[in-house]
Every structure is written in structure tokens, then in C-alpha cells.
Amino acid sequence: MGGSCLAERLAHYVALTPQENDALDRLEDQERNFRRGAVIRREHDSARELFIVQKGWLHSSVLLGNGSRQIMRFHFPGDVVGLSSMAFGQSSDSIVAVTDAVLCPFDKDKLAVVFQDHPRLAALIFTLSVAERVSLADRLASIGRTSARARVASLLCEIFARLRITGGAAMNEFQLPLTQEEIGDATGLTAVHVNRMMRGLVDDGIIGRSGNVVSVLDEKRLAEGASFIDRYARIDTSWLPKPR
């Protein structure tokens, strides 16, 4: 394996010590392969395991009372999947592979060891988890209070900001393997509405599309139209404890 995907993500915020890198490597000592559409874990299933994404995209979703699905979060390489269920014995959401994916499963007990031995890693993972909660609150506010175009633009901004953490600041395009239905389930829109909003962003020269590749042509206009705040570029690490 080519090193820890989680370590690569965390190293964007702090310079990891060899000991911290080793601890994170041990969380990724197993791999499981999943095909697109595979259900990794269903809502209310037992939730002892967490997963680090090595390859591919996934989403976490919940089923609503009317039978519709709300996608709460998309997961990319370097993400820890299942943190939202750590407080419970059962999964709070369903985890589904958006593309073919490679995951590294590990038990909660292994994370407890990392937290005990490496308090800086524990504090950083906690901080990023809080940032994810704030980002989710931003999107829910967008769904409840903004236009269809702003919702789609906000989701694109969020995906772009997160992928750029490991892709580099110079990145200006990304693969978007999501169906219009999946984008709709994340933004509270129909697939027809999503198609119209995406086409409008292209027609206005804000994004470009070629197959599954989305180019961000005017990031400022895209963010302004969505009232988007990049929660991942403003992480305060000044308070983290010293590494052991």
C-alpha cells in the first residue's frame, strides 16, 4: 500500500511525526473492495466498525418517513466513514458506494488506542469532525432557505473544496461521478431540476462539463451565488496539544 490516505489528509493541516504516521498506517492494514451501488452498512445496523476510504466515492444517507432518501454526506479518499455512529451501538445512516471503492475497516477499539497514544491526532480528528458538522448545517440551511441554483452551486463548492485538500490548491477540475438523482437527494431537488441548474451554470460560464469532468471556470461567482463558506480552509490548529 502507498501509505495512509487518512495521514495524507491530516498532513494538510499539521506536519505529522513518524509515530503519528505509523499509528495511522495501522488503521489501514486491511482492505475491502466494493462495487458501485454496494451497501456497506444499513441504517440501524450494528456499528462497531469504522472505515477509511482509500479509493472511490461513497455517501451516507437516511430514509425519510415518506420513503424518500436524503443524502447527508459524500465521502472521498482520506475520509473516515462512520464517525457519526460512534456515540451509538447502531448506525445512524446507510453507507453506500457511489463508485467502485476500496475501504479499510477497523474497530472502534483501534481508534481508542490512537486517541490514547496520540492526543494531537485525537484533537485534529475531532476538529475536522466538527467542521464536517458545520458544513452539513450550512447545506441544510441552503436546502431550506436558498434557490435551487444556489443549492446545486453550494454542493459543487463543497465537493471542490474537499477534493482540493489532497488534490492541491492549483486544482481547477474534478471528476463528478454522481447521477442527477444523487445530486437531487443531496440538495432536495428532482433530477429534472438538477439538470436545469447544472446547465444554467454551464451556460453562464461559471462551470464547464465534459462527460463526468467538471471544470470550475469562475470560482468566485460560483461561491457567491451559493453564499458558500469554505469550512475546510479555515481550520484552527493553534490549540492542538503537542505530539508525543
TARA-V512157 format. One record per run of one state. SS is the DSSP state (a for helix, b for strand, c for the rest). FROM is the first residue (numbers start at 1). TO is the last residue. If there is no record, write none. Layout:
# TARA-V512157
ss:SS from:FROM to:TO
ss:SS from:FROM to:TO
This chain:
# TARA-V512157
ss:c from:1 to:4
ss:a from:5 to:10
ss:c from:11 to:17
ss:a from:18 to:26
ss:c from:27 to:31
ss:b from:32 to:34
ss:c from:35 to:38
ss:b from:39 to:41
ss:c from:42 to:45
ss:b from:46 to:46
ss:c from:47 to:48
ss:b from:49 to:55
ss:c from:56 to:57
ss:b from:58 to:63
ss:c from:64 to:68
ss:b from:69 to:75
ss:c from:76 to:79
ss:b from:80 to:81
ss:c from:82 to:82
ss:a from:83 to:85
ss:c from:86 to:89
ss:b from:90 to:90
ss:c from:91 to:93
ss:b from:94 to:97
ss:c from:98 to:100
ss:b from:101 to:107
ss:a from:108 to:117
ss:c from:118 to:118
ss:a from:119 to:145
ss:c from:146 to:147
ss:a from:148 to:167
ss:c from:168 to:172
ss:b from:173 to:175
ss:c from:176 to:179
ss:a from:180 to:187
ss:c from:188 to:190
ss:a from:191 to:203
ss:c from:204 to:206
ss:b from:207 to:210
ss:c from:211 to:212
ss:b from:213 to:216
ss:c from:217 to:218
ss:a from:219 to:226
ss:c from:227 to:244
